[in-house]
Every structure is written in structure tokens, then in C-alpha cells.
């Protein structure tokens, strides 16, 4: 079992920045950030997978940066140049890597709200 606790959400204006953090109770091979806007499905935002490989959704690539402090079991998401369409609840996820090096997320945090006003 892995407990995940997110922090750092809030309200900013367009073009602003926020830094999300996720504290994990223990290590996992894969960690990621997902988000869910009202009326929409949850979608992946950024991932640090096996061997530290990073990947980003096209919509945030170049604006968001995911990082991980392995000694602290902490995950971060630096979000710059925020847009109103980034408004959503952001969730931290953790899980094992599979035989094909893909990640399976079976642990989720409660989420932290990010609101970007125009």
C-alpha cells in the first residue's frame, strides 16, 4: 500500500506559475501526475517511469516539468505559463512498472485543485 498526499494547488492568473508536490509513504517504480477537469475524463499530464524516463502530454510539454526526489519519496510538478484550460484537479499516482517498461498506476492521492483565471 502506498499513501500519496498532494499539496501546492491554488488559484493564479493566466501566465502564472504553481508548484505541486506529492509525498509518498514509500518508493514506487513509476510516479505521475494526472488531472481531471469538470465534465471531463481524467488525463495523464506527466510521468517519471522506469529508469527516470520522463514524458509529458502534448498540451503541457515545454511549460510543465516533473521531477522526483528519490531519497524523500517526493514528486513535484512545476507548472509555468499556466492557461485557463489547465484548470483541473491534479492527482498524484504511483505504481509498478510492467514487463514492457510501461507503468501501471494503482495508487492515487486525493487531488489538489488548480484554478487559472483569464
Protein Blocks (a to p, Z undefined) as FASTA:
>chain_A
ZZdddehiacddehiacddddddfbdcfbdcdddddehiacddfbdcdehhiacddfklg
ojaccdddfklopacdddehiafklgccdddddddddfkopacdfbdcebjaddddZZ
